[in-house]
């Protein structure tokens, strides 16, 4: 209905009323109005002064998301893309970060027209409670006045906060989750009540919970979700096996990180006359999580699991994610098994089925990598043989990826070693080993196979897409590389292999990490979509997410649709096609929220580590140059700012060459330069580090370090 209403409004020469739309569609007015309300809440249509409806552009409006700079300046980020505009707000309404708004563009500025949908009704904040007696009054308890305010953890919320309701159990300087009782209006603060206390202000665990809550990942389950989880069975029962292939005798096992608790993929392998038979067995979450249940509704709102240092916020209750759905060793588990016949690195046939498996081992990346390196590990002979077969197949599949031009960014993510208080003691950057690559190769192969199957039968689906890069960003990338002395011609529509070639060319360049990140930013973001638009970076025509339904909602939807196909229920699946655009859009937004939260949490943890490193000297690489200084990245990926005010000369910023130039000394600071720094200060809640620039190492220091 939504698509039909939107199409009529788009094609109409003038705004249409709800009644006219209802008559044109020959649909009940109530259904038409519901579709209108949904479209309006998404910013796809807007009301006119005479009671009609039109697309925003037709009446000079634009849908956008509200954002704020740290100094409180409001911005509008157009939903259609493009640069942010300074938001001018008049009238009583005041928007919050993330609110869906309608604006009237006026050059680089825009006027707030309406707030369509509030993004949040809760936020985390530092509680400030002051109890004082009126001046001159006796200091008796009955006369003490409580002044309760809060400071938002999210600095993008530029409003004062007044606390209301019961505060007897809340202490000063705690971090609490607040519920908005009244949104800000002109010259009026936010009024909010305390939902629950997250912890004390100095607690890293409380800060991590605050980050999660700030981005819409509730750290506690709703009562009805917990109740449903408790009603789940304790194990796979005989009634669950009907219609399933019994693969319990097939040698299968999982390979994950040593700290993983949810195992949603297991693998198996057999040699054949023409190559290999690869099995990818994925937890059958959809058997337990049904549409319309409280668990499903909660999972949809989360969209994904969230992984912060010291805190995991699972998409599903732990009763499911860490137990009933998890492919643990030595127990029967329900799965969706994809068996692929592979010859010469290509899938020549495949078979998809509901199954029951029995994982024979829970392996870790660390143990498998030790095996490949010739070290000691406690792995049985039978599984060792399978692992060496897997390594051989993985290398063949990877060679195919390289041949088609797939881009491999090889960016190592930091890992925090925490103490018993949840504070970081060390930051590690472990490169991917052979074991990690094997699982990556097998999951990519499975995802491509399933997506190709869905497209071939026109199954309503959620694809993972990555569209061609924007020409202007590629031109800027070319200019950036030229500034580093790398003169590379990038065509307007380059094959991904050209960009991979650049990465290969700079693998020994001192600024290689900066170049990788810059190239990544030049590409569009991957997202979920109801249409098979292909995946540019992987150089694939077909791709989806099928392999992680425990931690990603799109994978769960993919499983449900594949079951419709297996059951011959394409008609029923077709009736659900209208849900796919909304699911794709909403889960893409939740993924973005998770990435933002994880980056913020990593920044806080890195700053906490740096706050205990005042004094030691570090070598680093300049990873960004700005008009106010340059940022330095240490070997462990910690980044900090060397402010221009701390340098020994007056420096001018050369935007084209991406460098700072000292007008008196001629000294330059450019991307990729190696420098020596010391931590000057660290702001933990903001995740900010400031470095002091030090003189380069003396020759004797270099020789001593190398020795």
N, C-alpha and C positions, 0 to 999 in steps of 0.2 A: 504493500500500500504506500509506504514512504517513497519508494522509487517512482511510482505512478504520479503521486501528488507533486513531487519535485519536478518531474518531466513536464507536467502541465504548466506549472508556474514558470519554468524556464522558457517554454515555448509561447507563453501568452504575451500579447502585445501590451497589456496593461495589468496591474495588480488584480488578483482574483480573491474573492471572499471565500470563506469556508463553505457557504451554501452553494456558490457556483461550482466550486471544486467537487462537492458531493454530488451535484446533479450531473456534472460531466463524467464522473466516474461511475455513476449509478450505484453509489455506495451509501450506507447509513451515515448521517451527519456525525454521529458519535465517533465512528471509526475514522472518518476523514479528519475530524478535529484532533483525534489522538495522534494521527500521522503528522498533522501540522505542528502540534506541540513538540513532538519529537524532533522534527526538522529545525524548528525555531531554537530548541535547546542546544542544538549542535552548531548553530550559526549558519545553517545553509539557506534559510529564508528569514525575512525580517518583516515586521508589521509596518503598514503605511498609516498616515494620519486619518485616512478615510475608512479604516477597518479592513483593508485588503492585505494581501501577502505578495511579496516579490523577492527575488534573489537580491542580496545586499547590493551588489554592484549596480543593479538597475536603478537604485534610488540613491546612489552616491555613498554607500556604506561599505564597510569591510569587516569581516569577522577576524578576531585576533585573540591572543592570550595576553593577559596583563602580566607585566614583569616589573621589577624594580632594581635600580642600581643600589649599591650600598649606601650612597648618600641620600637615598629616599626618592630620587627622580623616577617617576613612573614611565614605563615604556609599553608599547603595544607591539607584539610579535605577530605579524599576519599569518593566518592559518595556511594561506596559499604559498608561503615562503617569502623571501625577500628581506631586506634590512628592517630592523626595528625602528619604530618612530617614537619620538617623544610624545607622551600622552598628556593632553591638557584636560583637566577635570574641573567641571563647573557643576553647581548644584549640590545636593546633599549626598548622593551616593559616592562611596569610596570603595575602590576595588582592592582585592587581595591578590597576591601572587598566584598565577595560574588560572584566575577567573576567565571564563569565556565572555568576551565583550564585543559589542558592535561599536565601531569608530567611524568618524567621517574624516578621511585623509585631507590634509592641507599641506602639501609639500612634504617636508621632513617631520612635520608635526601632525597630530590628529586630535580630534575632539571626541571625548567619550560620549557615545549616544545612549548606550544601555548596557547593563550587566545581564547577560543571558543566563549564566549558570555559575554558581559558586563552585570553585574547585575543592574547597575544604570547609569542614565545619569543626575541625580540631587542629591544634598545633601544640608543639612543645615549647616550654618557656622556663626561665629561671624565676622562681618565686621570691618576691621581696615583701616580707611582712614586718611592719613596724607597729609596735604597740606603745602608745604614749598617753599620758594624762593631760587634760587641758591645762594651759598655763594658769598658775595660781590656785588650782584645785587640789584638795587633799589626794594623796596617791593611794586611793582605795581602788580595789579591783573593779568595782561596778562602774567607776568613772573612766576607766582606761578605754581609750579609743583605738581600734585596730584599723590601720591603713594597709590594705593589701593590694599590691600591684604585681606586675610580671614583666619581664623583658624577653621577647621572643628569641628562641635559639636561632631561628631563621632571620638573618639580618635583612632579608628582603621585605619583611613586614615592618613598615615604618611608623606604626601607630602605637600610641600609649595603650596599656592594657590595665583594666581594673578588674579585680577578682570579686566574685560574688558567691553566695551560698556558704556551705559548711566548710570551714577552714581549720577546725579544731585538730585534725589529724595531719595538717600540713605544717612543715617547719620552714623557717627562713633559709634561703640559699639552696633549697632543693630544686631539682628539675622535675616538672610535672607535665602531664598531658592535660591540656585545657580544652573545654568544649565552648565554642562560641555561642553565647546567648543573644548577643546583639552585634551585628556587623558595624564597622566604623561609619560614622556620618560626619558631615562638616563640623569641625571643632569638637567632635565627641570621640572618645576612645572606643576600643573594643571592650565589651563586657563579656567575661568568660567565667566559667566555673571549673573546678578541678575534677577531672575524671579519675585520675589515679597518679600516684607519685612514681616517678621513674628511677629516682635515686638522688644521691647527693651531688652537689655541683661539681666537685672535683673527681667524681667517679667516671672512669673510662667506659664502664659498662652502661652507666646511665646516659652518657653522651651517645653511645652506639644505639641505644634504644630510642633516644630522641631523634637521631637521624632517620631511623626506620619509620617512626611515627610521622615525622615531617613529610615524608614522601608517600604516605598512604599505605604503609605496611604495618598493620596492627601487630603488636608484639604479644597480644593475648587473644585467644579465641573467644568468639561469642558463645554464650551458654548453649544455644541450640546446636552449634557446630560440635562442641564437645560432647553433647548428648548423643548426636548421631554417630560420632566416632566410637563412643563406648558401646554402641549397639552392633558394631561390625563384628564378624566372626573372628575367632582367635587363630584359625588356620584354614587352609584349603580343604573343603569337604567333598565327599563323593558327588554331591549334587552339582558341584561347580565344574565337573569334568565332562559333562554331556556336550557332545559336538566338538570336542577338542582332540587334536592330535597329541598322542602321548610320546613326548620326547625326553622322558626322564632318564632313559639309558644313554642318550647322546651326551658325549663329553662336552660339557659347557662350563664356563667359569666367567667371573667378572674381573676386570682390572680397573682399579680406581686409585685415587690418592689415599694416603695412609689415614687421613682424618675423616674420610667420607663415611656417612652413615646411611645414605639412601643410594641403593644400587638399582638403577632402572635399565641397565643394558648388560646382557651377557653375550658371549660369543662362542662359536664352535667352528671347526674347520675339518674338512676331509679332502684328501687328494682324489682327483678323478683322472680318467684317461686324457682329458683335454685341458685340465687345469685344476681348479679347486671348487669345492662346494662350501661357500661361506654362509654361516648362520648368524644372524643378528636377532637376538631375542629380547624384546622390550616388555617391561612390566605392563600387564593389562589393567591399568588403572581404571579404564572406563567400565570394567566389570563391576567395580565397587562404587564409583562416583557417577551417579545418574543425574541427568538434567532435572532441574527443579528442586533438588535437595538443598539443604542449608550448606552442606559441604561444597557442593558445586557452585552455589551462589558466592560463597566466600572465596573460593579459588578463582572465580572469574574476576572478582574485585581486586584480588592481588595480582593476577595475571602471570606471576612468576615467583619463584622463591628468591629470597634476598640473602646474599652472603656478605656479611661485614666482618671485619676482624674481631674474633671472639664472640660473634653473634650470628646465628643462622635463623632466619624467619622463613619457615617452610611454607609453600603454597598450600599444602595439605596438612591435616593434623598428623602429628608424629606417629599416631597409631597406624596410619596408612603409610606415610612416607618412609618411616624407619623400620616398619615391621611387615604388615600384611602385603603391601605392594612391592616391598624391597626384595630384590632377587638374592637373598642371603644364601650362603652355602648350606647344604645338607638338609634342606626343607623343600617341599613341593611349592611351586609358585606358578600362578597363571601368567601367560605371556601372549604377545602377538609376535609370532615368529616369521621372519622373512628369510627364506633360503635362496641364495643366489648362485647360479652356475656361472663361473667366471673362466673365460678363455682369452689368453693374450691381453689380459688387463681389462676386458670388457664383459659386462653382464650379458650373457647370451640367453638366459632363461631365469625365471624366478618363480617362487611359490610362497604365497602369503596365507597364513592360517592362524586361527586361535590354537593355543597349545598349553600344555602343562610341562614345565621343565623342572629339573633338580640340579641346581648349580653344584659342581663338584669342588669348587675352591673359590675363595675370595683372595685374589692376588692384588698386590699393590704395584704402582708404577716403579717404586724404588726397588722392590725385589726383582721384578722382571728386567729392569735395566741392569742390575747387578749380574743377572744371568747372562745377558747379552755381552757384558763386559768381561765375562769369565770369572766373576766372583762367586762367593758362596751364597747359596739361598736354599730355603727349605721348600722346594717344589718337586712334585713327583715326576718320575721319568716320563710317564704318559703325557702329562701336561707340558713338560719341557719340549717334547717332540712337536706337540701342537703349536707351541709358542714359536719355534723356529720355522715351522710352516707358515705361521701368520706373518712373521717378519719378511719372509720371502714374497708372499702375496702382497703385503703392504708396499714393498718397494716397487713392485710391478704397477700397482694402482697409482702410486705417487709419480712414477715416471709418466704415466698417462696424463696426470694432472699437469705436470710440467710441460708436456708436449702440446697440450691445448692452450697453455698460457695462463693458467690459474695464478693468482697473486698470493704470495705467502709473505706476510708482514714480519713474522718472527719477532714479535714484541714480548719480551719477558715481563710477567706481572710480578710485583713485589709480594712477598709473603712475610707476615709479621710473626715473630716469635714472642709470645706474651708470657708474663709471669702470672702468679696466682691471683694478682689483683686486676688482671686484664690489661696491664700496661706493657707497651712494647719494649723489649730488651734488645732486639736485633731485627734488621730488615734484610731478608734474603731475596735474591733474584736467581732462581734456578732455571736454567734453560731446559726446554723440552727434550726429553730423551726419546729413545726408540719406542718404548712402550706407549708413551703419550701419542706419538705419531701413528702408531698402529691403530689405536682406538679411533683417532680422528679420521684416518683413512677409511676405516670400515663404516663409521657412522655416516660419513659423507656419501659413500657408495649406497648405503641403505636409503638415505634421504632422497637421493636422486632417483633411485629405482621406484620408490613409492610415489613421488611426484609425477614421474612419467606415466605411471599406471593411472593415476587420477586424471591427468590431462587427456589421456587416450580415450577414456570413457566419459569425459565431461562430467566428472563427479563434483558436486558442490564441495569446496575445499578451502583450506587456508594455506596458501603458498608462502614461502620465504623468498622475497624478491630483492634484487639489488639492481637498480636501473643505471643506465649509462651515465657517466659523469657529465657535469655541466662544463661547457666550453670555456666560459670565463674563468672558472676555477682552475682549469687546466692551463690556461694562459698565465694565470698568476703563479702556478706551480713552476712553469717553465722559467718565468722571470726570477723566481726564488732560487732555482737551481743555477741560473746564470750568475746570480749574485755570489754563489759559492764557487764560481769558476767551472761549473759543470754545464757545458753548452749542449743541451739536448733538445731536439725538435720534437714536440709532442703534437700530433695532428689533432684536429677538432674532435674526431671520434676514434680514438686509438683502440686497437685491440688490447685486451688486458695484458697480453704478453709483452707489449711495449713497456708498460709500467713495471712489470716484473723484471724486465731487463734492466731498468733503472736501479731497482733494488739490488740486483746482482752486481751492477757496476759500482755501487757505493758501499758494498759490504765491508770494505776495509777503510772507508773514509772516516775521519775523526768525528764527523757530524752525522754518522749513519743513523743513529736513533732519532735525531731531529728530522732528518730527511724522511724516514719511515713515517713518523707522526704527521709531518706536513703532507706527504702523499696521501695518507689515510684521510686527512681532513679535506683534501681536494675531491674525494669521492662522495657520492651521496650515501646516506645512511641506509643500511638494509632494513627492511620492514616486512610486516605481514600484509598479505593482499589476497583478495578472493580470485584474482586473475593470475594466470601463469606468465609473468613478465620476464622470467629468466633471472639468472644471478650473474651479474657482470664480473665481480671479483673472482668467482669460482669458474668463470667461463663455462657456465652450464645453462642449457635451455630449460631444464626442469630442476626444481629444488623445493624442499619443504622441511619442516621440523617434525620428525616422527619419533625420534629416539629418546626423548626425555619427558614423558607425560607426568612424572612425579613432580617435576619442577617447572614445567612450562605449560600454560593452558592451551596454546595452539596445538601442541602435540596431542593433547587429550581430545580436542575436536577432530583432528586428523584420524585418530583411532576410531572415533565414533562413526565417521563417514566411511572409513574402510570396512567397518563391520556391516554397514548398510550394503556396500558393494558385495561382500562375501555372502550376505543373506539374500541377494537378489532383490533388494528393496530400493532400487533406484528411484522409483516414484516417490517413496517416502523421503529419500534423500533430497530429491528435487524440491519438495515442499519446504525444506530447510535452507534452501539456497539464499533466501532473503536475509538470513541471519549472518551470513559470512562477511559482508562488508563491515557490519558493526563489530563483529568479533575481531576482525583483522585490525580495524582502527583502534579499538580499545586496548587490545593486547600490545599493539605497537607503542601506545602511550605508556602502558605499564612497564614495558621493557625500558623505555627511555627514563622513566622515574627510577627504576632499579639501578641503571647505569650511573645516573646522577648521584643517587644515594651512596653507591659504592665508591665513587670518586671522592665524595665529600668525606666519607668515613676514612678512606685511605689518607686523605690530607690531614685529618685530625690526628690519626695515629702517627703519621710521619712527623708532624709538629711535636707531638708528645715525645717521640724518640729524640728529636733534635733538642728539646728543652733540657735534656740530660747530657748534651754533648757540647756544652759551653766550654771552650778551651782547646780541644783537639783540632788539628789541622787536617783538611781534606782536599784531595785533588778532585776536580770535576770538569765538566764540559759545559760551555755556554749553549743553552738550548733555546733561548729566546732573547731577542733584543727589542727594547722599547724606548720610547722617549724619556722614560723615568728611570732607566737602568737596564740591567740584563739579568736573566734567570740562569742559574747554574744547577746542573743535575749531577749528583754524586753517583758513584758506582752502584749504590743500592737503590737508585731511582728517586731518592729524596731530592726535592727541588726547593730552591730558595732564591730570594731577590738580593742582588747587590745594587743598592739604590745609588742613583747618579750623584747624590749629595755627598756620598762617602768616597768619591773618586778624587784623584789629586790634580784635576785639571777641569777646565770648562769643556764639556763634551756636547757635540751636536749630533743629532740623530739623522742618519742617512737612510731613509725608508727604502729607496730602490736597492741599495746594496746591503741592507739589513745589518748595519753596523753603527757603532758610536765612534766619533772621531774627536780626539783631543786637540783643541785649537792651538795650544801652546807647545805641547810635547809631540804632537803627531801620532800619539799612541792610538791604536784602534782596538775595539772589542767587537768580534764578529762571531756568528754562529760557528760552532765546532771548535773554537779556541779552547785550549786547556788552561785552566786557572787554578789557583790555590786559594782556599777560603777557610773561614772559621765562623761558626754559628755565633751571631751577634745577639739574637733574641728569637723566641718562638711564641706565637699566639696559638695555643692549642685549640680553643673553641672555634677559631676562624680557620684553622689549618694553614697558617701562614708562617713562613720561616724567612728571616733576614740574615744574609751572610755579610761578613766583612771580607773585603778583598785583601789578600796577603801577597808579599813579594814571591816571585817564582822560587822553586827549590834551587839551592846552591848545588854546584856540581858534585861536591862531596856527599850531599844528602841523596842525590839521585843514585850515585854509585853504591851508597850504603843500602838504599832501598832495593836495588837490583840484586845485591849480594844476598 
